[in-house]
Amino acid sequence: MAVLADYHLHSSFSGDCETPMEEMVKKGLELGLTHMCFTEHMDLDFIYVKPEEAGMFELDTDAYRRGLKKCREKYADRITVGYGVEIGVQPHISEKLTDYVHGHAFDFVIASSHVCNRKDPYYPYFYEGRSESEAYGEYFASILDNLKRFRDFDVYGHLDYVVRYGPNKDREYGYAKYKEILDTILQWLACHGKGLEINTGGIGYGLKEPNPCTDIIRRYRELGGETVTIGSDAHVPGRIAQSFSRAEEILKNCGFRYYAIFSGRVPQYIKL
């Protein structure tokens, strides 16, 4: 495996993860990784279908920073541990998110769409009463709304995340079906120097390909996109760096010769 940097990881500082950060780092060392970047969830005004989960995705950033500093120092001679965050983007909180990012010295910022027009695609109600393609189309349109309002990020995360949870997942899904809106999104990212995350976690959810799918990755490159990061979206040690050989093969086939890591929000390019 040539890709030795996992740039989308969670630990117990994220509301949906119980794994201590040090356990994740130890597994990364076992796998021979040289870089790991934790990107803990920060979702403000998340829509909670279950009231008991309210606030679970609001990150205690100070506690996270202290925990990461401890891990980073302990393993400094063996692996580089990055200080990242995964921002849940929604247009109406864009100013709060910008202020939040400016207030912290992150190495890396992922913008992700976890909520679409104040609805959660994780749950079946998002798809009820309409076709799957209509639901997916609304999700992609909401990404454009986000890009108009929030720009302080480095890569857009798991761009077609919605297909993880659709009734048919990606069985009837493909880039060509949503070409017009996806091209608008990808062109915006490329023109503004924003990266695209290759998230292998989708394969673990039963998808045929990572998020986004290969045709989207290829189209981003055709439109001038240059910056890609690779992340497993692992919440448990066993999923760290999963399917990275597959991601490497896809990137090469799509015309990429380098992938990116970040330090202080500045990309560094590593040959595939």
C-alpha atoms as one frame of an Amber mdcrd trajectory, in Angstrom:
protein
   0.000   0.000   0.000   1.541   3.285  -1.152  -0.944   5.562   0.634   0.288
   5.936   4.197  -1.824   8.897   5.345  -5.406   8.516   6.609  -7.008  11.965
   6.605 -10.487  11.264   7.953 -10.560   9.675  11.411 -12.754   9.862  14.487
 -12.227   9.046  18.138 -14.250   9.310  21.337 -14.191  13.096  20.988 -16.823
  12.623  18.255 -20.363  12.015  19.444 -20.789   8.844  17.405 -17.520   7.168
  18.395 -16.374   5.426  21.575 -12.787   4.538  20.605 -10.041   6.323  22.563
  -7.740   8.310  20.316  -4.646   6.427  21.447  -6.162   3.118  20.298  -6.656
   4.600  16.837  -3.059   5.849  16.745  -1.682   2.484  17.843  -3.582   0.774
  15.033  -2.255   3.309  12.556   1.277   2.503  13.678   0.573  -1.209  13.314
  -0.530  -0.576   9.719   2.620   1.382   8.949   0.961   4.754   8.479   3.178
   7.828   8.551   0.344  10.367   8.951  -3.056  10.324  10.632  -5.408  13.278
  10.867  -8.298  13.260  13.303 -11.325  15.095  11.951 -13.780  15.077  14.819
 -17.411  15.959  14.135 -18.606  19.524  14.660 -22.254  19.827  13.644 -24.103
  22.858  14.949 -27.899  22.906  14.760 -28.032  19.257  13.768 -31.537  17.934
  13.181 -32.155  15.218  15.756 -34.802  12.662  14.971 -34.139  11.213  18.411
 -34.418  13.969  21.068 -32.089  12.119  23.428 -29.254  12.643  20.922 -29.511
  16.447  20.932 -26.079  18.068  20.982 -24.147  14.845  20.468 -22.258  16.206
  17.447 -21.174  19.498  19.029 -17.453  19.101  19.603 -15.753  20.004  22.888
 -12.885  21.516  20.946 -10.732  22.417  23.922 -10.849  18.874  25.310 -10.149
  17.503  21.830  -7.154  19.801  21.367  -5.680  18.749  24.722  -6.188  15.061
  23.991  -4.652  15.323  20.550  -1.669  17.280  21.869  -0.986  14.509  24.380
  -1.146  11.808  21.679   0.867  13.857  19.218   3.686  14.379  21.706   3.719
  10.757  22.891   4.116   9.366  19.363   5.950  12.261  17.720   8.970  10.132
  16.810   6.821   7.491  15.112   3.897   9.184  13.351   2.541  12.654  12.506
  -0.888  13.253  14.047  -2.902  16.071  12.480  -5.426  18.356  14.173  -8.451
  18.377  11.900 -12.185  18.868  12.057 -15.174  17.746  10.026 -17.624  20.630
   9.803 -21.272  19.836   9.181 -22.234  22.614   6.777 -25.643  24.268   6.547
 -26.261  27.669   4.898 -28.027  29.309   7.841 -25.075  28.690  10.208 -22.293
  29.598   7.770 -21.191  32.697   9.719 -20.972  30.726  12.975 -18.935  28.051
  11.224 -16.555  30.624   9.743 -16.022  32.174  13.174 -15.454  28.730  14.658
 -12.819  27.739  12.097 -11.059  31.094  12.474 -10.934  30.587  16.237  -8.855
  27.406  16.107  -5.483  26.479  14.645  -6.608  23.439  12.704  -4.318  21.649
  10.290  -7.169  20.512   8.097 -10.880  21.270   7.626 -13.381  18.972   5.903
 -16.747  20.447   4.907 -19.446  17.773   4.888 -23.168  17.752   4.191 -24.731
  15.647   6.926 -28.037  17.520   6.873 -30.007  18.556   3.790 -32.487  21.427
   4.158 -32.839  20.590   7.836 -33.545  16.929   7.150 -31.246  14.003   7.916
 -30.602  11.624   4.960 -29.555   8.929   7.425 -33.229   8.239   8.206 -35.899
   6.700   5.911 -38.233   9.729   6.204 -35.860  11.694   3.942 -36.783   9.408
   1.021 -40.471   8.812   1.692 -43.110  10.116  -0.703 -40.748  10.706  -3.628
 -38.323   8.925  -5.894 -34.805   8.131  -4.799 -33.444  10.302  -7.620 -35.471
  13.284  -6.360 -34.015  12.819  -2.876 -30.471  12.541  -4.219 -31.047  15.585
  -6.423 -32.167  17.670  -3.445 -29.068  16.610  -1.550 -26.722  17.721  -4.352
 -28.595  21.020  -4.734 -28.077  21.664  -1.016 -24.309  21.318  -1.489 -24.408
  24.200  -3.967 -26.300  26.258  -1.383 -23.570  25.505   1.131 -20.780  26.517
  -1.252 -22.392  29.910  -1.806 -22.213  30.662   1.905 -19.272  28.796   3.456
 -15.771  28.728   1.994 -13.359  28.259   4.887 -12.590  24.594   4.259  -9.916
  22.544   2.527 -11.805  19.625   0.977 -15.449  18.678   0.549 -16.075  15.393
   2.299 -17.817  12.277   0.914 -19.556  14.323  -1.774 -22.237  11.713  -2.543
 -22.686  10.683   1.094 -26.451  10.463   0.575 -26.138   7.217  -1.408 -24.939
   5.403   1.717 -28.475   5.554   3.081 -30.814   5.630   0.079 -33.325   2.769
  -0.339 -31.191   1.229  -3.094 -27.859   2.748  -2.036 -25.796   3.058  -5.244
 -27.413   0.253  -7.248 -29.269   2.686  -9.536 -26.990   5.675  -8.977 -24.320
   7.158 -11.186 -22.650  10.434 -12.080 -24.406  10.674 -15.469 -27.830  10.859
 -13.810 -26.892  14.080 -11.962 -24.243  15.374 -14.357 -25.434  18.967 -14.624
 -25.507  19.766 -10.921 -22.447  17.667 -10.103 -20.416  19.442 -12.797 -21.428
  22.788 -11.281 -20.243  21.630  -7.852 -16.981  20.170  -9.139 -16.213  23.199
 -11.280 -16.734  25.458  -8.273 -14.364  23.352  -6.172 -11.705  23.280  -8.892
 -11.955  27.009  -9.657 -11.692  27.959  -5.977  -8.745  25.677  -5.257 -10.773
  23.384  -3.011 -10.018  19.705  -2.701 -12.117  16.583  -2.990 -12.046  13.885
  -0.356 -11.872  10.243  -1.431 -13.744   8.576   1.419 -13.332   4.805   1.451
 -15.827   4.437   4.267 -18.614   4.081   1.719 -17.297   0.669   0.743 -17.716
  -0.403   4.351 -21.377   0.648   4.085 -21.895  -1.773   1.224 -21.312   0.555
  -1.715 -19.554  -0.594  -4.867 -17.220   2.408  -4.799 -15.921   5.026  -2.389
 -17.627   8.376  -1.831 -17.632  10.009  -4.277 -17.855   7.446  -7.055 -15.089
   7.021  -9.626 -16.821   9.013 -12.366 -17.105  12.046 -10.086 -13.423  11.786
  -9.151 -12.502  11.585 -12.838 -14.687  14.561 -13.721 -13.133  16.676 -10.953
  -9.730  16.013 -12.518 -11.031  16.838 -16.014 -12.339  20.165 -14.729  -8.925
  21.091 -13.339  -9.182  19.776  -9.801  -5.793  18.888  -8.356  -6.150  18.295
  -4.620  -7.446  14.996  -3.255  -7.169  13.589   0.239  -7.834   9.983   1.205
  -9.706   9.084   4.368 -11.291   5.965   5.790 -13.864   7.752   7.980 -12.958
   5.130  10.576 -14.666   5.185  13.958 -13.036   1.919  15.060  -9.432   0.719
  14.633 -10.380  -2.110  12.279 -11.503   0.318   9.583  -8.440   2.547   9.499
  -6.998   2.756   5.974  -9.623   0.339   4.665  -9.635  -0.080   0.868  -6.732
   2.362   0.436  -5.187   0.208  -2.292  -8.477   0.503  -4.161  -8.482   4.287
  -3.702  -4.927   4.502  -5.016  -5.851   2.511  -8.110  -8.924   4.681  -8.764
  -6.940   7.903  -8.433  -4.260   6.736 -10.825  -6.889   5.651 -13.344  -8.522
   9.075 -13.066  -5.281  10.872 -13.900  -4.002  11.781 -10.439  -0.347  11.287
  -9.634  -0.365  12.794  -6.137  -2.574  12.886  -3.075  -2.519  15.596  -0.413
  -1.917  15.903   3.297  -2.311  19.173   5.206  -0.409  21.013   7.907  -1.562
  24.417   9.085  -4.186  24.379   6.300  -1.433  24.171   3.662  -1.408  21.153
   1.324   1.634  18.984   0.750   1.575  16.570  -2.190   2.752  12.977  -1.978
   3.372  10.829  -5.026   1.052   7.872  -5.509
